[in-house]
Amino acid sequence: MEHVEDIKNARFEARIAEPVLELLRQAATLQGRSLSDFVVSSAREAAEEAIARQEVIQLSLADQQRFAAGLTKPKAVAKPLKEAAKRHRNLVEPS
């Protein structure tokens, strides 16, 4: 993790409608924070949530049950796959 003194600041500008700016100012004031701090903190939280949502695999209940069944009650390995694995072992680790 970076130390605070190692972090470089970058500038970010955005054009927003006056009503949105006023809304942001009001929210920042209510939290006792500067507008910049409020906007950066809120944007960071939103970005982290967006990334987290993409990193989590969401399955329907039926898909969850099929996945769990595949782990707890796996089907037998098909004969061609067993034969391919045996050929591979013979090529990679000849006896």
N, C-alpha and C positions, 0 to 999 in steps of 0.2 A: 504494500500500500504506500502511496506517495505521502510525503510529509507536506504539511501546509505550505511551507516555504518553497517546496519544489513545484507547486502547482502554478501554471501560467494562466493568466486571465486572457480571455478572448472577448471581443466585442460582438454583440448581436443586436441588430436593429430590425424593427418590424413596423409596418404601417398598420394601424388599427383604427377602426371607427371611434369617434369621440365617445359614444355611449359605452362602448366596451372599455375604453380607457378609464372612464369614470367608475365603472363597475369594479375594475381592478384596483383603482385607488381606494375605493370604499372598503373593499375586502382587506387590502393591505393595512389600512388604518384601523379596522376592527381588530386585526391581529397584532397591532403595534409594530408593524414591520415596514421597511421601506418598500416602495413600489418595485424596485429592482429585485430585492430579496424575495418578495412575494411571487413575482413572475417567474424568476429562475427556479425557485423551490417548487412551485406548482408545475412548471414544465418538466422538471426533473422527475417528480413523482409520476406524472402522466407518462413519461417516456419509460420509466422503469416498469410501470404496470403494463404498458403496451408490449414491451419485450417479454415480460413474464407470461402474459397470455399466449404469446406465440411459442414459448418454450415448453408449455404444458400440453400434453396430448389429452384431448378431451374425447371420451368415447361415450356412446349411448349405453344405456343399461344392458341392452342385448349384446353389444360389442364387448363390454366389460366381462359379461358372463362367458362369452366365447373365448376371450383372452385367458381368463382364469381357468377355464376347462382345458385349454391347450397346455397350460403349465402343469395342472394337477393330474390330467388324464391324457397324456400325449398319445397320438395315434402311432401305430407301428410304422417303422421306417420302410418305405417301398423297396422292393427287391432291387430294382435298377440303381437306386441310390446306394444301397449296401455294396453292390458290385463295383460301382464307381469308386467308392471309398477304398475298397480292397485294392483295386488297380492303382489308385493314387499312392496308397501305402507301399505297394510293391515297387513303384517307380521311385519314390522318395527315400524309402528305407528298405532297399533290397536285402533279403536274408542270405 
